[in-house]
Amino acid sequence: MFLRAGIVASAVANCNRARDSEPFTPADFMPYVGREPEPEMTTDEQRGAAIVVLLMAAKAADQK
């Protein structure tokens, strides 16, 4: 999905880089390439997040 944009961005960046610097690659401009996936939340973390969302929703409803 981001490959075409990465190719264009790297071509533009390489035209404007210093001669002694490393060339850019399309992956340098593609999000999520080469990154570690985020670990999944544990059940306790999911429960905690759900509680926070519910409390925020309750507070927003009270302010209306």
C-alpha positions in Angstrom: 0.0 0.0 0.0 2.8 2.4 0.9 5.3 1.1 -1.6 4.5 3.5 -4.4 4.6 6.5 -2.1 7.9 5.2 -0.6 9.4 4.9 -4.1 8.5 8.5 -5.0 9.6 9.9 -1.6 12.9 8.1 -1.8 13.6 9.3 -5.3 12.9 12.9 -4.3 15.0 12.6 -1.2 17.9 11.0 -3.1 17.9 13.8 -5.6 18.4 16.3 -2.7 20.8 14.3 -0.4 24.5 15.1 0.1 26.8 13.0 -2.0 28.5 11.5 1.0 25.3 10.3 2.7 23.7 6.9 2.4 20.9 6.7 -0.2 17.3 6.4 1.0 15.2 3.4 0.3 11.4 3.2 -0.1 11.3 1.4 3.2 12.6 4.5 4.9 9.3 6.2 4.0 6.9 3.3 4.7 5.3 3.1 8.1 5.5 -0.2 10.0 8.3 -1.6 7.8 11.0 -3.1 9.9 9.2 -2.4 13.2 8.4 -5.0 15.8 4.7 -5.6 16.2 3.2 -4.4 19.4 2.5 -7.2 21.9 -1.1 -8.1 22.5 -2.7 -6.9 25.7 -3.2 -9.4 28.5 -6.7 -10.0 29.8 -6.0 -7.8 32.8 -4.8 -5.0 30.6 -7.9 -5.3 28.4 -10.1 -5.1 31.5 -8.3 -2.1 32.7 -8.6 -0.3 29.4 -12.3 -1.1 29.2 -12.8 0.4 32.7 -11.0 3.6 31.7 -13.2 3.8 28.5 -16.3 3.3 30.5 -15.3 5.9 33.1 -14.5 8.5 30.4 -17.8 7.8 28.7 -19.7 8.3 32.0 -17.9 11.5 32.7 -18.6 12.8 29.2 -22.3 11.9 29.6 -22.4 13.8 32.9 -21.0 17.0 31.3 -23.8 17.2 28.7 
